[in-house]
Amino acid sequence: MKELPHIINSINNTPSRPLNDMRPADVNKSNEDEVRLNAYLVSTQEMQKLTLSVLYKNRTDVI
Protein backbone atom coordinates (compact mmCIF):
# COMPACT_ATOMS: atom_id res chain seq x y z
CA MET A 1 0.00 0.00 0.00
CA LYS A 2 2.92 2.34 0.52
CA GLU A 3 3.62 2.24 -3.23
CA LEU A 4 0.12 3.30 -4.30
CA PRO A 5 0.84 7.08 -4.35
CA HIS A 6 3.96 6.41 -6.44
CA ILE A 7 1.99 4.25 -8.89
CA ILE A 8 -0.77 6.87 -9.22
CA ASN A 9 1.79 9.62 -9.75
CA SER A 10 3.54 7.55 -12.40
CA ILE A 11 0.30 6.86 -14.28
CA ASN A 12 -0.79 10.50 -14.17
CA ASN A 13 2.59 11.72 -15.45
CA THR A 14 3.08 9.21 -18.27
CA PRO A 15 1.98 10.23 -21.78
CA SER A 16 -1.14 8.36 -22.85
CA ARG A 17 -1.84 7.26 -26.42
CA PRO A 18 -5.63 7.84 -26.18
CA LEU A 19 -4.85 11.41 -25.11
CA ASN A 20 -2.58 12.00 -28.13
CA ASP A 21 0.49 11.39 -25.99
CA MET A 22 -0.60 13.98 -23.44
CA ARG A 23 -0.12 13.21 -19.77
CA PRO A 24 -3.38 12.82 -17.78
CA ALA A 25 -1.92 15.35 -15.32
CA ASP A 26 -1.94 17.96 -18.14
CA VAL A 27 -5.69 17.73 -18.71
CA ASN A 28 -7.56 20.56 -17.02
CA LYS A 29 -10.84 22.46 -17.27
CA SER A 30 -9.54 24.73 -20.01
CA ASN A 31 -8.50 21.90 -22.35
CA GLU A 32 -10.77 19.00 -21.34
CA ASP A 33 -13.16 19.52 -24.26
CA GLU A 34 -10.31 19.58 -26.78
CA VAL A 35 -8.76 16.45 -25.27
CA ARG A 36 -12.10 14.64 -25.31
CA LEU A 37 -12.76 15.68 -28.91
CA ASN A 38 -9.29 14.60 -30.05
CA ALA A 39 -9.59 11.25 -28.29
CA TYR A 40 -13.05 10.65 -29.79
CA LEU A 41 -12.10 11.71 -33.33
CA VAL A 42 -8.97 9.61 -33.36
CA SER A 43 -10.79 6.50 -32.23
CA THR A 44 -13.66 7.17 -34.65
CA GLN A 45 -11.31 7.70 -37.60
CA GLU A 46 -9.37 4.54 -36.76
CA MET A 47 -12.61 2.57 -36.54
CA GLN A 48 -13.75 3.93 -39.92
CA LYS A 49 -10.46 2.91 -41.56
CA LEU A 50 -10.72 -0.55 -40.05
CA THR A 51 -14.33 -0.93 -41.16
CA LEU A 52 -13.54 0.20 -44.70
CA SER A 53 -10.56 -2.11 -44.98
CA VAL A 54 -12.68 -5.07 -43.86
CA LEU A 55 -15.47 -4.15 -46.27
CA TYR A 56 -13.17 -3.79 -49.26
CA LYS A 57 -11.19 -6.88 -48.35
CA ASN A 58 -14.36 -8.97 -48.42
CA ARG A 59 -15.64 -7.57 -51.73
CA THR A 60 -15.21 -9.75 -54.79
CA ASP A 61 -16.62 -7.28 -57.32
CA VAL A 62 -14.04 -4.50 -56.85
CA ILE A 63 -13.24 -2.87 -60.18
Backbone torsions as a table, in degrees:
resi	resn	phi	psi	omega
1	MET	NA	-24.0	-179.3
2	LYS	-66.6	-25.1	-177.3
3	GLU	-83.9	-12.8	-175.3
4	LEU	-55.8	-47.7	177.8
5	PRO	-59.2	-37.0	178.5
6	HIS	-66.1	-42.0	179.4
7	ILE	-64.1	-45.9	179.4
8	ILE	-61.9	-44.2	178.8
9	ASN	-61.4	-42.4	179.5
10	SER	-63.4	-44.5	179.0
11	ILE	-62.3	-45.9	-177.0
12	ASN	-69.2	-19.5	-177.5
13	ASN	-111.3	15.4	176.8
14	THR	-106.5	129.0	178.1
15	PRO	-55.2	140.8	-175.9
16	SER	-117.0	129.0	-179.4
17	ARG	-58.7	-45.2	179.3
18	PRO	-62.6	-19.3	178.3
19	LEU	-99.7	23.5	-177.8
20	ASN	57.4	45.6	179.4
21	ASP	61.6	25.4	173.4
22	MET	-91.8	147.7	176.7
23	ARG	-78.6	139.0	176.4
24	PRO	-54.6	-31.1	179.4
25	ALA	-66.6	-19.0	-179.4
26	ASP	-87.0	-10.0	178.7
27	VAL	-78.9	131.2	179.4
28	ASN	-143.1	-178.1	-177.5
29	LYS	-60.5	-33.9	-176.2
30	SER	-76.6	-21.5	-179.4
31	ASN	-120.9	5.4	-175.9
32	GLU	-62.0	-37.6	180.0
33	ASP	-67.5	-41.2	178.3
34	GLU	-64.4	-42.3	179.2
35	VAL	-63.5	-45.3	179.6
36	ARG	-62.1	-44.1	180.0
37	LEU	-63.4	-45.5	178.8
38	ASN	-62.0	-43.3	-179.8
39	ALA	-64.6	-40.7	-179.7
40	TYR	-68.8	-46.0	-178.0
41	LEU	-64.2	-40.7	179.5
42	VAL	-62.1	-47.7	-178.2
43	SER	-67.3	-35.4	178.9
44	THR	-67.8	-44.1	179.7
45	GLN	-64.9	-40.1	177.8
46	GLU	-63.7	-40.6	179.6
47	MET	-66.1	-39.5	178.5
48	GLN	-63.8	-43.0	178.4
49	LYS	-62.0	-43.7	179.7
50	LEU	-63.0	-45.0	-179.6
51	THR	-61.9	-45.7	179.8
52	LEU	-63.7	-40.8	-179.6
53	SER	-65.0	-37.4	178.0
54	VAL	-68.3	-42.5	179.5
55	LEU	-62.0	-47.4	-177.9
56	TYR	-72.5	-29.6	178.0
57	LYS	-66.5	-34.8	-176.8
58	ASN	-87.0	-5.7	180.0
59	ARG	-80.8	138.9	177.6
60	THR	-106.2	-12.1	-175.8
61	ASP	-105.3	27.9	179.7
62	VAL	-71.4	131.3	-176.9
63	ILE	-85.3	NA	NA
